[in-house]
Amino acid sequence: MTAIAAQLEHEYPDFDGHWGVNVVPLRQQISGDSVRSADLVRRRSFVLLIACANVSSLLLARAASRET
């Protein structure tokens, strides 16, 4: 990429040549450096899901006990 940038700078000298090139793997571009934070969000979401399931089962048990 540096060679291509140098060639373009040579072909178009009037254009501002202070540009750089940064090549990043696609996986890193998509996920960024926040892989750990995404994993943390996934864990917290799972814990919240378990807590909601527990509360809903308690509410169902309470409603069932009131019926009888």
QUINOR-V781538 format. One record per residue. RES is the residue in three letters. NEAR is the number of other ideal C-beta (glycine too) atoms within 8 Angstrom. Layout:
# QUINOR-V781538
[[RES NEAR] [RES NEAR]]
This chain:
# QUINOR-V781538
[[MET 6] [THR 6] [ALA 6] [ILE 8] [ALA 11] [ALA 8] [GLN 8] [LEU 9] [GLU 10] [HIS 7] [GLU 6] [TYR 7] [PRO 7] [ASP 3] [PHE 7] [ASP 4] [GLY 6] [HIS 4] [TRP 6] [GLY 5] [VAL 8] [ASN 4] [VAL 4] [VAL 6] [PRO 5] [LEU 6] [ARG 6] [GLN 9] [GLN 8] [ILE 6] [SER 8] [GLY 7] [ASP 4] [SER 7] [VAL 8] [ARG 6] [SER 7] [ALA 9] [ASP 8] [LEU 8] [VAL 8] [ARG 8] [ARG 8] [ARG 8] [SER 8] [PHE 8] [VAL 8] [LEU 8] [LEU 8] [ILE 8] [ALA 8] [CYS 8] [ALA 8] [ASN 8] [VAL 8] [SER 8] [SER 8] [LEU 8] [LEU 8] [LEU 8] [ALA 8] [ARG 8] [ALA 8] [ALA 8] [SER 7] [ARG 6] [GLU 5] [THR 4]]
